[in-house]
Amino acid sequence: MLLDIIRVAALLAVTLAYALFDVFNKRNVPNVFAYATVVAGVLITLTYGLHTIELSVLFAVIIAAIGYPTYKYGVLGGGDLFEFVFISLVMPMQLVPLLLSVPQFSLPFILSVFIATGYATMILAPAYYILKAKRKLGRVPIEGRNVLSAVVLLAAYAALIIVLNVVVDYSLTGTLILLLAAIPSALILVYKKAIYEGMTLSVYPSELESGDMIATNMMGARDLAYFRKRSRRFGRLATRALISEIKHARRKIPVYKNAVPLALFTFIGVVVTLLVGNLMLLILV
């Protein structure tokens, strides 16, 4: 019992620290801190039994193997990758939730965290950017061509809820969880342009910082060709080598400088998972 308390306390303390670095240190997590958390995660893993240690290491290796190319592609920050490895090492299996007695079927804890983090990001990030766009522009531009897609998406979720209520003994909790996915998803479709514009800032290549994520999806074909001609490395991730090759270019690049900090949502995901368990399981309760 004491070891469980120590593990949970370490998990909360470290993920909170990652969130604070992400929010107050311009999304930069010091390398020393990131490495230290992995070492701490390994030491905590050794407090488990042999079988759990094997699972813990396996999950951490899988996360690293999947996360590293994702980081190199520019979708995931380096600090986020170290944080996910730490979580896998400290808490390999899903605990019994603190607030609910829902069986968790020995699911990997990190899987539940990913789901809860996804929900937190999907709910809070669009609201943040829509309000930001409204303050900046006085109104929020709607992508009319995506309105029908949003309506179809909401109709599909409504049909799923109806079917589940007919086929199984469906709960109000499950309905709420599906609605929490449906409504933000529809908003993202309708306000996609405003959300993307709120996330990015146009800068000259000389102003890039190593680790910046370039919004290549918002660049025109001519701009992409221009920068790819200057550097074969040009892609979503701004590395030191890439910056040195394009730093004298006088065209601006859209960069995700204003992206919301993922580590904050990861911390929320950890807290939610500890309290109620895997959100997908609650749909069927």
Legacy VTK file of the C-alpha trace (Angstrom):
# vtk DataFile Version 3.0
C-alpha trace
ASCII
DATASET POLYDATA
POINTS 285 float
0.000 0.000 0.000
2.801 2.414 0.916
4.592 1.629 -2.365
1.393 2.342 -4.302
1.096 5.737 -2.608
4.737 6.544 -3.409
4.277 5.538 -7.060
1.121 7.625 -7.450
2.748 10.589 -5.704
5.800 10.363 -7.978
3.558 10.047 -11.028
1.559 13.155 -10.112
4.606 15.203 -9.099
6.594 14.498 -12.263
3.693 14.920 -14.711
2.781 18.179 -12.963
6.399 19.337 -13.349
6.265 18.515 -17.076
3.049 20.538 -17.345
4.585 23.531 -15.556
7.650 23.465 -17.820
5.371 23.286 -20.847
3.227 26.220 -19.705
5.794 28.551 -18.157
9.018 27.667 -19.995
7.832 28.146 -23.600
7.141 24.434 -24.005
10.795 23.613 -23.340
11.605 20.791 -20.925
15.267 20.789 -19.766
17.132 17.749 -21.062
18.572 16.999 -17.624
15.090 16.863 -16.123
13.755 14.631 -18.928
16.648 12.161 -18.560
16.322 12.187 -14.766
12.644 11.276 -14.947
13.400 8.204 -17.049
16.059 7.127 -14.521
13.554 7.684 -11.718
10.988 5.667 -13.671
13.408 2.737 -13.985
14.143 2.826 -10.241
10.428 2.863 -9.393
9.802 0.005 -11.831
12.261 -2.132 -9.849
9.902 -1.981 -6.848
7.429 -4.224 -8.689
7.503 -7.997 -9.066
9.409 -9.599 -11.935
6.392 -10.094 -14.218
5.261 -6.486 -13.781
8.825 -5.250 -14.379
8.860 -7.119 -17.680
5.544 -5.563 -18.709
6.701 -2.122 -17.593
9.878 -2.307 -19.679
7.944 -3.726 -22.642
5.405 -0.885 -22.595
8.179 1.720 -22.260
10.078 0.225 -25.201
6.914 0.180 -27.336
6.191 3.825 -26.460
9.774 4.819 -27.308
9.736 2.832 -30.570
6.482 4.445 -31.712
7.159 7.857 -30.221
10.645 8.473 -31.616
9.693 8.504 -35.326
6.612 10.530 -34.356
8.939 13.035 -32.676
11.264 13.103 -35.701
8.285 13.755 -37.939
7.432 16.784 -35.789
4.117 15.638 -34.336
5.336 14.945 -30.794
7.702 16.994 -28.647
10.832 15.398 -27.223
9.749 16.189 -23.674
6.365 14.564 -24.293
8.108 11.378 -25.449
10.219 11.199 -22.265
7.119 11.852 -20.172
5.182 8.988 -21.785
8.116 6.634 -21.210
8.240 7.722 -17.559
4.499 7.071 -17.112
4.832 3.607 -18.660
7.662 2.721 -16.276
6.038 4.033 -13.092
2.506 2.773 -13.686
2.494 -0.137 -16.170
-0.986 -1.487 -15.380
-4.254 0.316 -14.759
-5.091 0.568 -11.040
-8.595 0.289 -9.611
-9.980 3.835 -9.993
-10.178 5.898 -6.816
-13.774 7.030 -7.397
-15.318 4.058 -9.206
-15.248 0.296 -8.819
-15.234 -0.418 -12.555
-13.077 -3.442 -13.567
-10.102 -2.325 -15.680
-9.152 -5.765 -17.101
-5.415 -5.178 -16.495
-5.226 -2.642 -19.320
-1.978 -0.682 -19.752
-2.190 2.519 -17.736
-0.573 4.544 -20.532
-3.384 3.503 -22.911
-5.972 4.914 -20.518
-3.891 8.079 -20.148
-3.738 8.512 -23.936
-7.530 8.277 -24.138
-8.126 10.743 -21.288
-5.460 13.105 -22.664
-7.114 12.969 -26.061
-10.442 13.917 -24.497
-8.898 16.794 -22.545
-7.167 18.113 -25.665
-10.233 17.696 -27.843
-12.474 19.560 -25.366
-10.206 22.338 -24.108
-7.969 23.171 -27.091
-10.757 24.126 -29.584
-12.489 26.250 -26.934
-9.189 28.045 -26.221
-8.479 28.836 -29.872
-12.059 29.801 -30.732
-12.128 32.293 -27.836
-8.670 33.544 -28.856
-9.839 34.136 -32.424
-12.934 35.941 -31.192
-10.844 38.304 -29.040
-8.468 38.979 -31.929
-10.950 39.331 -34.799
-14.173 40.212 -33.000
-15.774 37.221 -34.691
-14.867 33.635 -35.458
-14.794 32.655 -39.154
-16.801 29.514 -39.906
-15.801 27.092 -42.645
-19.157 26.779 -44.384
-18.074 23.822 -46.486
-17.495 21.794 -43.314
-20.857 22.534 -41.684
-22.550 19.621 -43.460
-19.700 17.310 -42.415
-20.172 18.425 -38.808
-23.917 17.749 -38.998
-23.299 14.275 -40.451
-20.758 13.568 -37.698
-23.225 14.573 -34.965
-25.934 12.453 -36.608
-23.572 9.454 -36.640
-22.854 9.861 -32.925
-26.586 10.232 -32.210
-27.299 7.013 -34.133
-24.558 5.207 -32.179
-26.030 6.352 -28.863
-29.522 5.199 -29.905
-28.234 1.798 -31.045
-26.303 1.290 -27.798
-29.384 2.192 -25.759
-31.441 -0.370 -27.676
-28.882 -3.198 -27.785
-27.298 -2.957 -24.337
-28.215 -1.611 -20.924
-26.614 1.747 -21.685
-25.794 4.300 -19.016
-26.050 8.084 -18.821
-22.297 8.174 -18.198
-21.613 6.469 -21.518
-23.891 8.932 -23.320
-22.075 11.886 -21.766
-18.655 10.501 -22.746
-19.757 10.069 -26.360
-21.227 13.583 -26.397
-17.943 14.923 -25.036
-16.314 13.461 -28.120
-19.032 14.418 -30.613
-19.505 18.116 -29.851
-15.813 19.171 -29.838
-15.187 17.086 -32.988
-17.956 18.986 -34.773
-16.588 22.329 -33.542
-13.113 21.431 -34.812
-14.552 20.799 -38.280
-16.510 24.054 -38.363
-13.759 26.262 -36.918
-10.736 24.414 -38.314
-9.211 27.453 -40.025
-9.544 29.655 -36.931
-8.008 26.918 -34.769
-5.017 26.434 -37.088
-4.427 30.169 -37.378
-4.585 30.531 -33.602
-1.953 27.827 -33.193
0.603 29.280 -35.601
2.891 32.275 -35.837
4.741 33.271 -39.030
8.475 33.763 -38.446
11.609 34.089 -40.549
13.840 30.990 -40.597
16.483 32.856 -38.555
13.907 33.103 -35.743
13.298 29.352 -35.609
14.339 27.425 -32.514
15.449 23.821 -32.452
12.427 21.665 -31.705
9.892 24.042 -33.262
7.122 22.364 -35.232
6.594 23.809 -38.701
2.995 23.954 -39.954
3.737 22.495 -43.383
0.007 21.799 -43.797
-0.587 25.575 -43.911
2.119 26.285 -46.494
1.430 26.658 -50.198
3.045 24.417 -52.807
5.400 27.197 -53.964
6.668 27.909 -50.452
7.182 24.210 -49.764
9.136 23.802 -52.997
11.218 26.886 -52.178
12.328 25.595 -48.776
12.779 21.995 -49.924
15.084 23.273 -52.627
17.191 24.949 -49.946
17.220 21.908 -47.673
16.345 18.257 -48.187
15.747 18.105 -44.428
12.802 20.487 -44.612
9.791 19.022 -42.829
7.683 19.461 -39.732
10.537 19.367 -37.219
12.992 22.276 -37.069
16.383 20.791 -36.219
19.639 22.713 -35.758
20.895 21.336 -39.080
17.745 22.467 -40.906
17.836 25.936 -39.352
21.484 26.411 -40.374
20.597 25.579 -43.995
17.593 27.896 -44.361
18.311 30.678 -41.851
19.184 33.231 -44.549
15.916 32.764 -46.445
13.669 35.835 -46.393
10.343 34.031 -46.549
8.315 33.509 -43.407
7.291 30.069 -42.187
4.164 29.214 -40.152
5.240 27.589 -36.898
3.153 26.109 -34.089
4.412 28.700 -31.620
1.008 29.142 -29.998
0.130 25.478 -29.658
-1.402 24.563 -26.338
0.980 22.589 -24.104
0.376 18.852 -24.453
1.987 18.124 -21.075
-0.805 20.059 -19.352
-3.409 17.832 -20.989
-1.309 14.774 -20.164
-1.375 15.752 -16.489
-5.160 16.130 -16.699
-5.308 12.724 -18.410
-3.278 11.122 -15.605
-5.542 12.614 -12.928
-8.726 11.556 -14.742
-7.385 8.027 -15.268
-6.445 7.650 -11.601
-9.888 8.860 -10.530
-12.245 7.054 -12.943
-10.116 4.641 -14.982
-10.305 4.035 -18.722
-12.987 6.294 -20.213
-13.860 3.803 -22.935
-14.839 1.235 -20.317
-17.273 3.725 -18.792
-19.198 3.798 -22.066
-20.211 0.176 -21.535
-20.941 0.403 -17.807
LINES 1 286
285 0 1 2 3 4 5 6 7 8 9 10 11 12 13 14 15 16 17 18 19 20 21 22 23 24 25 26 27 28 29 30 31 32 33 34 35 36 37 38 39 40 41 42 43 44 45 46 47 48 49 50 51 52 53 54 55 56 57 58 59 60 61 62 63 64 65 66 67 68 69 70 71 72 73 74 75 76 77 78 79 80 81 82 83 84 85 86 87 88 89 90 91 92 93 94 95 96 97 98 99 100 101 102 103 104 105 106 107 108 109 110 111 112 113 114 115 116 117 118 119 120 121 122 123 124 125 126 127 128 129 130 131 132 133 134 135 136 137 138 139 140 141 142 143 144 145 146 147 148 149 150 151 152 153 154 155 156 157 158 159 160 161 162 163 164 165 166 167 168 169 170 171 172 173 174 175 176 177 178 179 180 181 182 183 184 185 186 187 188 189 190 191 192 193 194 195 196 197 198 199 200 201 202 203 204 205 206 207 208 209 210 211 212 213 214 215 216 217 218 219 220 221 222 223 224 225 226 227 228 229 230 231 232 233 234 235 236 237 238 239 240 241 242 243 244 245 246 247 248 249 250 251 252 253 254 255 256 257 258 259 260 261 262 263 264 265 266 267 268 269 270 271 272 273 274 275 276 277 278 279 280 281 282 283 284
